[in-house]
Amino acid sequence: MSVKKLEMPSVELLEAELKKEQYKKSYGRILRSTVFLLLVVASTAVLIAVLLLPVLQVGGTSMTDSLQDRDIVVAISGKKYKTGDIIAFYYNNNILIKRVIANAGDWVDIDRDGNVYVNEELIDEPYVTDKAFGECNIELPYQVPDGKCFVMGDHRKTSIDSRNTSVGCVSGDMVVGRIVFRVWPFAEIGILK
């Protein structure tokens, strides 16, 4: 029976093995921190998109010429809206996009030519290219109830909005936010007015 003598590893070999083990630990730590950072950034982005800056896709033609079908827009959450602001709001499990015409307590009147008056003053609507009386089944002049706003689409012939009792006025808790920016299509990217 012969016995083999074990040789001791060299110092260089031991140092190389130690460096490999240190590298593995360092790599694992960096990988975990990177994954954690990406999760934090992604969850923050989702919270901002849902709560502060909702991103929405326009569906339909009720806001033509201001917004087109399939445009992608960004909204800002808020509480106060003025005449001319474009807002998104919940309606029957959908999100509609319309323009604020009047706020609580204001009187709205619309003549047969589609001219809109708020508190007996004709409002300037450069965004409307085709005025129309539209689908109106409310009694005019109409006073906007407390806590609500009166909204209309820019394409007045086809828009179903506060002129019709099926939609009515919009309460503050229904509002997603004010549409401020178009991000798609790229040719139309920019701030909305």
C-alpha positions as CSV (number, residue, x, y, z in Angstrom):
1,M,0.0,0.0,0.0
2,S,1.4,3.3,-1.0
3,V,0.5,6.7,0.6
4,K,0.4,9.8,-1.5
5,K,1.6,12.9,0.1
6,L,-0.8,15.9,-0.4
7,E,0.7,19.0,-1.6
8,M,-0.2,22.3,0.0
9,P,-1.8,24.8,-2.5
10,S,0.4,27.7,-3.3
11,V,-0.3,31.2,-1.9
12,E,-1.2,32.5,-5.4
13,L,-3.8,29.7,-5.8
14,L,-5.3,30.5,-2.4
15,E,-5.4,34.2,-3.1
16,A,-7.1,33.5,-6.5
17,E,-9.8,31.4,-4.8
18,L,-10.3,34.0,-2.1
19,K,-10.8,36.7,-4.8
20,K,-13.3,34.4,-6.6
21,E,-15.3,34.0,-3.4
22,Q,-15.2,37.8,-2.7
23,Y,-16.3,38.5,-6.2
24,K,-19.3,36.1,-5.9
25,K,-20.4,37.8,-2.7
26,S,-20.0,41.3,-4.2
27,Y,-21.8,40.3,-7.4
28,G,-24.7,38.9,-5.4
29,R,-25.0,42.0,-3.3
30,I,-24.9,44.3,-6.3
31,L,-27.5,42.2,-8.1
32,R,-29.9,42.3,-5.2
33,S,-29.5,46.1,-4.7
34,T,-30.0,46.6,-8.5
35,V,-33.2,44.5,-8.5
36,F,-34.5,46.3,-5.4
37,L,-33.7,49.7,-7.0
38,L,-35.5,48.8,-10.2
39,L,-38.6,47.6,-8.2
40,V,-38.7,50.9,-6.2
41,V,-38.4,53.0,-9.4
42,A,-41.1,50.9,-11.2
43,S,-43.5,51.1,-8.3
44,T,-42.9,54.8,-7.9
45,A,-43.6,55.3,-11.6
46,V,-46.8,53.3,-11.4
47,L,-48.0,55.3,-8.4
48,I,-47.2,58.6,-10.1
49,A,-48.9,57.5,-13.3
50,V,-52.0,56.4,-11.4
51,L,-52.4,59.0,-8.8
52,L,-50.7,62.2,-10.0
53,L,-50.2,62.0,-13.8
54,P,-52.6,59.5,-15.4
55,V,-51.8,58.6,-19.0
56,L,-55.0,58.1,-21.1
57,Q,-55.8,57.1,-24.7
58,V,-58.5,59.1,-26.4
59,G,-61.3,57.0,-27.8
60,G,-63.9,58.5,-30.2
61,T,-64.4,61.8,-32.0
62,S,-66.2,64.0,-29.4
63,M,-63.1,66.2,-28.9
64,T,-62.1,66.6,-32.6
65,D,-60.3,69.0,-33.6
66,S,-58.4,69.4,-30.3
67,L,-57.9,65.6,-29.7
68,Q,-58.1,62.8,-32.2
69,D,-59.1,59.2,-31.7
70,R,-56.2,57.2,-30.3
71,D,-54.2,60.2,-29.1
72,I,-52.4,59.5,-25.9
73,V,-52.5,62.3,-23.3
74,V,-51.3,63.0,-19.7
75,A,-53.6,64.4,-17.0
76,I,-52.8,66.2,-13.8
77,S,-54.9,65.6,-10.8
78,G,-56.5,68.6,-9.2
79,K,-59.6,70.1,-7.7
80,K,-60.4,73.3,-9.5
81,Y,-61.1,73.7,-13.2
82,K,-61.9,76.7,-15.2
83,T,-63.8,77.3,-18.4
84,G,-61.8,75.9,-21.3
85,D,-59.9,73.2,-19.3
86,I,-60.0,69.7,-20.8
87,I,-60.8,67.1,-18.2
88,A,-61.1,63.4,-18.0
89,F,-63.8,61.9,-15.8
90,Y,-65.4,58.5,-14.9
91,Y,-68.7,57.7,-16.5
92,N,-70.3,54.2,-16.5
93,N,-67.0,52.4,-16.1
94,N,-65.4,54.5,-18.9
95,I,-63.3,57.6,-18.9
96,L,-64.7,60.4,-21.0
97,I,-62.7,63.5,-22.0
98,K,-64.6,66.8,-22.4
99,R,-64.0,70.6,-22.0
100,V,-65.2,72.5,-18.9
101,I,-67.8,75.1,-19.9
102,A,-69.1,76.3,-16.5
103,N,-68.8,75.7,-12.8
104,A,-71.2,75.4,-9.9
105,G,-73.8,78.2,-9.7
106,D,-73.1,79.4,-13.3
107,W,-76.0,79.7,-15.8
108,V,-75.4,78.0,-19.2
109,D,-77.4,78.9,-22.3
110,I,-77.0,77.6,-25.8
111,D,-78.7,79.1,-28.9
112,R,-79.8,77.2,-31.9
113,D,-76.6,78.1,-33.8
114,G,-74.5,76.4,-31.0
115,N,-73.2,79.6,-29.4
116,V,-72.6,79.0,-25.7
117,Y,-73.3,81.7,-23.1
118,V,-72.2,81.5,-19.4
119,N,-74.0,83.9,-17.1
120,E,-75.4,85.6,-20.2
121,E,-71.9,86.2,-21.7
122,L,-70.9,84.6,-25.0
123,I,-67.8,82.5,-24.3
124,D,-64.8,82.6,-26.6
125,E,-64.3,79.1,-28.0
126,P,-61.5,79.1,-30.6
127,Y,-61.1,75.4,-30.3
128,V,-64.6,74.7,-31.7
129,T,-64.6,74.6,-35.5
130,D,-68.1,73.3,-36.0
131,K,-70.7,74.8,-33.6
132,A,-73.9,72.9,-33.2
133,F,-76.8,72.7,-30.7
134,G,-76.2,69.0,-30.5
135,E,-78.1,66.4,-28.4
136,C,-79.6,68.7,-25.8
137,N,-82.5,67.5,-23.7
138,I,-82.0,69.9,-20.7
139,E,-84.1,73.0,-20.1
140,L,-82.1,76.1,-21.0
141,P,-80.9,78.3,-19.5
142,Y,-79.5,75.7,-17.1
143,Q,-77.9,76.4,-13.7
144,V,-74.9,74.1,-12.8
145,P,-75.6,72.4,-9.5
146,D,-73.3,72.8,-6.4
147,G,-70.1,70.7,-6.5
148,K,-70.4,70.0,-10.3
149,C,-69.2,71.4,-13.6
150,F,-70.9,71.6,-17.0
151,V,-68.8,69.9,-19.8
152,M,-69.1,69.7,-23.6
153,G,-67.1,68.0,-26.3
154,D,-65.4,70.2,-28.9
155,H,-67.1,68.3,-31.8
156,R,-70.6,69.6,-30.8
157,K,-72.6,67.6,-33.4
158,T,-71.5,64.2,-32.1
159,S,-70.6,64.8,-28.5
160,I,-72.9,63.5,-25.8
161,D,-72.1,65.6,-22.7
162,S,-73.8,67.8,-20.0
163,R,-76.3,69.0,-22.6
164,N,-77.9,65.6,-22.3
165,T,-79.3,64.1,-19.0
166,S,-77.7,60.7,-19.8
167,V,-74.3,62.3,-18.9
168,G,-75.3,65.4,-17.0
169,C,-72.9,67.6,-15.0
170,V,-69.7,66.1,-13.6
171,S,-69.0,66.1,-9.9
172,G,-65.5,66.6,-8.5
173,D,-65.1,63.0,-7.3
174,M,-65.6,61.7,-10.8
175,V,-62.7,63.7,-12.3
176,V,-59.5,61.9,-13.1
177,G,-57.7,65.1,-13.9
178,R,-57.0,68.0,-16.3
179,I,-55.6,67.0,-19.6
180,V,-52.4,69.0,-20.1
181,F,-50.1,67.2,-22.5
182,R,-50.3,65.0,-25.7
183,V,-47.6,62.4,-25.9
184,W,-48.8,60.6,-29.1
185,P,-48.7,60.9,-32.0
186,F,-45.1,62.3,-31.9
187,A,-45.9,64.8,-34.7
188,E,-48.5,66.4,-32.3
189,I,-46.6,66.1,-29.1
190,G,-47.0,69.2,-26.8
191,I,-49.0,71.1,-24.3
192,L,-52.8,71.3,-24.8
193,K,-54.7,74.5,-24.5
